[in-house]
Amino acid sequence: MRFSLLIVAALLSLPVLLSRCAQVAQPPGGKKDTLAPVLTRSVPINRATNFAGQTILLEFNEYVKAENLQQKLLITPQDSNTFILKELPTALRLNFNKPFKPNTTYTLSFADAIRDVTERNVAKNPKIVFSTGSFIDSLDVNGVVTDAETRKPILGFAVGLFEPTDTLPINRKRPTYFARTDSNGIYQIENIKAGRYTVFGFQDADLNLVNNQPGERVAFADSILFLGRTDRDSLLNVNRSSANRNLVAFGASLKPRITRRERTDEVMGFELSGGVAAYSLKITGVANSTAVRTTPDTLVSFQESPTMIRVYKQPDRLPGDTVYVALSVQDSVGNTTDFKERVYFSPLKTRARDRKLLTAEVLPAPGAPIDNSPASFTLTFTKPVKSFNPALVSIFKSDSTKTLPLDSATFRWSNNFARLTITKRANLADTLTLFLKKGAFVSVQNDTLPRQRLRYRINDPDSYGLIMGKVTRPEKNVIVELLDEKYTVIRASYNTPNYTFARLRPGRYRVRIVIDANGNKRRDVGNIQRRIQPETVIYYPGDKNGFVPVKQDFEIEVDF
């Protein structure tokens, strides 16, 4: 009886033992496997012609597995043919649902999807090229993609060839042929069929080969690409490729839209989908007007942030009144979008504790080192200022009560009286105080900015450096720009053959010139809708990282 039980137990444990024996694993001990799987055979063989099957087979010299093959396998030219993957011990079989297109050269690139099962070593990007016709298409396109802002190469940027006869817009379709850039920004699209193509590139952050993400960087070639022909009318399949089809990528400009409207009994806000460089608001009509008004129909508004425009109710207008306005916004590249809007306010009164008080951000921040020739301060208010008393603003040496005389040229308002720049040649030493008395600023909601005493340290004149140089370019209009480490423009000089950027704090800067092709005295970053390329930017090489180091009491010459 006992012997029978032992036999039964052995039989029950046999499947478990067999399953463990079937697992592929590295044997204990020995040297670690660092070798990548090698493709030993494929069906069809590489560069085969007249292929009529629907099954692709890849055999390797060791056990392999596929990781995310449906997403990582790149097939050009693109089509809707799908496949079912079958994993074998040392092979992968792809069974396609439909026949391949006739007389077409296909390229299957597997990226890093194929690995061995022991150490996950990646197969060295096995690639198969085959044709369903009698020859292999051998045309190719290559080039470099650089960023319009930094002029540095971009990694992983998708560059595609689109057929110009396609009626779908580029941001709704996949390219016929494509490639992604390497770490040097280089792309190469191979085995292309003779024909006419438009060249378009995009960031493709979601890896779906469709330019459908708002704000993705884009790039395009100015003209139609003609491949494999002697002229525009010939269809001869001659070996004529296109080298150095370089592209410059820039941020795509999208038409802004109003995404949200905020209302209280005093304020209405329009939030937009993208940043606004400038705007205008004009009243076009009034309805439901029952209040007696002594002032004309006007609205007080300002740009609270790059994406928010706020409008304030006039004191003698009822919340239920409706004002029709034309709102026009302009983005950073000059595109203008017009909206027709109704402005009205909530009948529910705002509680006092919920009302935003008038405050101001002051730059430079108190305590920061500043220049005194001239000293400059920027006050950005949380709402527009209705009245300003300059007599309640003073500048003086911190250990003295004698103030500097301030006139109207000292103060410059912008953003509909929501931003104030105070500029004054101080000629002081050591310290400076900016004193804002209570009542100097009264908002459109009749609250005042609290009293503020802001102290600053004045830099010694010898603590600065200087960058100067000459511009001898043949172009008619050239802008010289000085940038910080984050590519923010801090100084600019327009059409000045001998330029100077003086009183620079020690640090690392970048210097570049912009070829102002249209003469509008600003750098245009490109517009895909209007097919306008970004204006050419040329950086001074500087050190190995592209910087121009500035030391105190030191002059550097940078010529272009």
Disulfide bonds with the S-S distance in Angstrom:
none
